[in-house]
């Protein structure tokens, strides 16, 4: 998975991912961080973008993700250090 995905998760803004199932889709779904759309489903993509735009326009953007974000740089680094020290 790309580092960009973790950066997007850290913003806690809704993420739209278009493509096949995989690790990135699993991470987005498990964190409740956005929507995964398989294939070329323009109507679903358009609907997601319209909702996101209206939320931004009306200042009602909903921050997503479950609890404290475990995917911030600080938390990932902390987990890495803990794993290294236990190794």
N, C-alpha and C positions, 0 to 999 in steps of 0.2 A: 504494500500500500504506500501511496505517496505521502510525504510529509505534509503536503497541502491539505489533505483530508483532515489531519489532526488539527491544523490551523483553523479550518472551517468549523470543526467540532468545538474548538475553544471559543469561538465567537458566540455560540449558542443561538445563532440565527438559523432559520430553516434551510436545510440543504436539499437541493434537487439533484438526483443522480439518474442519468439515463444510460442504460446499458444492461449487460447480462448480470445474473447473480454471481456473487463471488464474495471475497473477504470484505471489500468495501461496503457492499450492499448489506452484508450481515452486521457490520459495525454500525451503520446508519440505522438499521432497523432495531438493533439491540439497545441503542442509546435513545431511541425515539427522537433522533435529531433531524428528521426530514422525511422525504419521500423518495422511494426507489421506483422508477418506471422502466419496465422492460420494453425494448424494441422502439419502434417509431409510432408512438401513440400521441400524435399531435394534440388531440383534444385534451388529454390528461395533462400534458405539459403546459398547454395554454391555460388551463384551469388553475394549476398550481401557481403559475406566474401572475395571473390576474389577482388571485387571492393575496399573494405576497406584495404586489404593488399596492393594492387597496389598503392593506394593513400598514404599509409604510406611509402612504398618503394620509391616512387617518390617524397616524401616530399610535397604532394599536398592535405593533409588531409583538408577537408572542415569542419569548425566548424558550427554546426547546432543550431537550436533554434531561436526563434523570439525575436529580440531586446535584451534588458538587461534581463538576466535570472532571472525570478521571483522565482526560486526555489533554490537559494543558501541559505546556513544556515543563513547568515546575513539578507537576505530579508524575509525569513520565520519567523525568530525571531522578526524582526521589525513588521511584520504583526500581530504576536501573541501578542506582547506588545500593539500595537495599539488597537487590539480587546479587550484585558483585560481592558485597561484604559477606553474604551468606555462602557464597561459593567457596 
